[in-house]
């Protein structure tokens, strides 16, 4: 009976260790591949949203579509909604 318990505990330890090593290798592979992509293709190709800068307003005073440069910033009062009772 003792052998069976030790066998189960050893198997669980082995499988747990294998699982942790597999997950660790996936994490390291993901980090390395991310750095390689950034190094080879540049940050703009890997993260296009973060590196994109908005278009400046045109010289004639017209606003660029999608960018409201002349509106005031949103205050906290506008974001909070109605008061809670």
Backbone torsions as a table, in degrees:
resi	resn	phi	psi	omega
1	UNK	NA	-40.9	179.5
2	UNK	-62.0	-39.8	-179.5
3	UNK	-61.4	-40.8	-179.9
4	UNK	-63.7	-41.3	179.1
5	UNK	-65.9	-45.0	178.8
6	UNK	-65.0	-36.2	177.9
7	UNK	-63.8	-43.9	177.7
8	UNK	-64.9	-43.0	179.2
9	UNK	-64.1	-41.8	177.8
10	UNK	-64.3	-40.8	177.6
11	UNK	-64.2	-41.4	177.8
12	UNK	-65.1	-40.1	178.3
13	UNK	-64.5	-42.2	178.9
14	UNK	-63.6	-47.1	-179.0
15	UNK	-66.8	-38.2	177.6
16	UNK	-64.2	-42.6	178.4
17	UNK	-65.1	-42.1	178.5
18	UNK	-63.1	-41.2	179.3
19	UNK	-62.6	-44.9	-179.9
20	UNK	-64.0	-42.0	179.5
21	UNK	-65.6	-37.7	178.2
22	UNK	-65.5	-46.0	179.7
23	UNK	-64.5	-38.3	178.4
24	UNK	-65.0	-41.3	179.2
25	UNK	-68.1	-35.5	175.5
26	UNK	-63.1	-41.3	179.6
27	UNK	-64.0	-46.5	-179.5
28	UNK	-64.7	-41.6	178.1
29	UNK	-62.4	-39.4	178.1
30	UNK	-64.0	-43.1	179.5
31	UNK	-65.8	-44.7	-179.2
32	UNK	-64.2	-42.5	179.9
33	UNK	-67.2	-34.3	176.6
34	UNK	-64.2	-45.7	178.4
35	UNK	-63.5	-38.5	178.1
36	UNK	-65.5	-41.3	178.0
37	UNK	-62.0	-44.0	-180.0
38	UNK	-65.4	-40.6	-179.1
39	UNK	-67.5	-42.0	-175.7
40	UNK	-80.9	-41.0	-172.1
41	UNK	-108.8	-11.0	-179.6
42	UNK	90.5	157.4	-177.0
43	UNK	-69.0	-29.0	-179.7
44	UNK	-65.2	-34.4	179.9
45	UNK	-77.0	-31.0	-177.0
46	UNK	-86.2	-42.6	-179.3
47	UNK	-122.2	77.4	-174.8
48	UNK	-69.2	-31.9	-176.6
49	UNK	-72.1	-41.5	-175.7
50	UNK	-70.9	-31.6	-175.0
51	UNK	-92.5	-7.7	-178.4
52	UNK	-74.6	132.9	177.3
53	UNK	-105.9	143.2	-179.6
54	UNK	-68.7	152.3	178.7
55	UNK	-70.3	136.7	177.8
56	UNK	-71.6	156.1	177.7
57	UNK	-64.6	151.1	-177.0
58	UNK	-74.4	165.7	-175.1
59	UNK	-69.2	-30.9	-174.8
60	UNK	-76.0	-1.2	-179.5
61	UNK	93.8	-6.7	177.7
62	UNK	-74.7	143.6	178.8
63	UNK	-83.5	148.9	174.1
64	UNK	-73.7	134.4	179.7
65	UNK	-57.9	132.7	178.8
66	UNK	92.9	-9.0	179.6
67	UNK	-125.6	118.3	-179.4
68	UNK	-102.6	89.7	-174.4
69	UNK	-80.5	-23.6	-172.5
70	UNK	-94.0	-10.2	-179.2
71	UNK	-77.8	149.1	179.0
72	UNK	-70.0	157.9	178.5
73	UNK	-66.1	154.7	-179.1
74	UNK	-73.3	130.4	178.3
75	UNK	-90.1	167.5	179.6
76	UNK	-67.0	-31.0	-178.7
77	UNK	-63.9	-35.5	-179.9
78	UNK	-71.7	-28.0	-176.8
79	UNK	-85.0	-19.9	-170.8
80	UNK	-78.5	-30.4	-179.1
81	UNK	85.0	-166.3	-177.1
82	UNK	-69.8	153.9	179.5
83	UNK	-69.1	145.7	179.2
84	UNK	-91.5	132.2	-179.7
85	UNK	-94.8	NA	NA
